């Protein structure tokens, strides 16, 4: 073989070796790339496992990131949001707010009252009554600051329309009426005098106004009549009177304590007032003016329901399906539709927050006249005249002062003593009878001053002590 041939062979062999080395390198590169990929995957898996392990450690300490609500708990939540409040559109909102509130309670306890205030208006009456029973101070504070008191605003804003609408209603006396009072001695369903605890007429105006507003609402519902539930009315009437009373107490008044329009009304919502005093005031108002609770009394085989509203004949009360119902009488509607200086003077009404203002003079004093002349005449002819002895006492007092002469409370006591047939002089009566005459005088003269028949002034008398003096009101 020639030298040239050998050199060609060697060169060809070298090429073959080179090709084999290049193939080996490429294969090695592929293997290394695959290895790097496996290492990267393994690193990701390790990172993922570390994250899972970290989450598991956190879950052991703080609980799972997802919480399963038990079926019975979810059912309770559904019942709350569907039957007790419209505050939450769904159970998720309920749970979300509940968690946020609890976090706030623990983290920022100074905001607890504010949170409770936001919840207050949506709480059920049952919840509030339970709070009232167990924590009365807290209840009255919350109700005053966060309660929605808009009974006056909604009632007065629609009073013109209600008066017009109810003018077409025939308020007829039912056969199964509950009488207002039974005099067992005379066997009649009226007492001789207006009970001394019914010391003012203005509460009656508020009551017929509340009742008329409720009737106006119910007659617009298909299948409903002019009768409303007595318990529901009692609750609405108390709230209406409380709002009026609260507002009257917060503004200036030129009237003395003997002429205050708020006399006879419940206390209302004063800040830091003794809860027992508020409760006593509410009970007294309901018992005296709205009517006694409990089983209906029966006299001479007929049912009787005590209370100023029923005794004065301004309403009809009946029992139906073992529950009491109430509506206006013809006279009650007549009294209601008469414009009143206080109620019809209310303005700047905001039904959303319940705010309103009374008509006041330049000195920011509220109108001191509780009744119009039309209302005064109605009370004299349609209420006082129903009670024979009351009518006799009133006429005697007015007659004795008709010459313009002022009389003190001792002289009024003597007039009442004569008219009641107890003799000529108050001082000669027994202590028991004297106390009774005094109670008559205080109630009767308070009512006459309220409707504008007499003037009542309290000043120092001959004895050096404060005494009451009365005269005919000529205005």
Secondary structure, DSSP 4 states (H G I P E B T S, - for coil): --HHHHHHHHHHHHHHHHHHHHHHHHHHHHHHHHHHHHHHHHHHHHHHHHHHHHHHHHHHHH--SS-PPPHHHHHHHHHIIIII-SS-SSHHHHHHHHHHHHHHHHH-GGGHHHHHHHHHTTS-HHHHHHHHHH-HHHHHHHHHHH----HHHHHHHTHHHHHHHHTT---PPPTTBPBS--BTTTTBSS-SS--TT---SHHHHHHHHHHHHHHHHHTTSTT--S-EEHHHHHHHHHHHHHHHHHHHHTSB--S-TTT-TTTTS-----TT--HHHHHHHHHHHIIIII---SSPEEETTEEE--SHHHHTTSEEEEEETTEEEEEE-HHHHHHHHS--TTTTT-EEEETTTTEEE--B-TTSBBP---S-HHHHHHHHHHTGGGSHHHHHHHHHHHHHTTTS--EEHHHHHHHHHHHTTS-S-GGGS-HHHHHHHHHHHHHHHHHHHHTTSEEEEEEE-TTSSEEEEEEE---
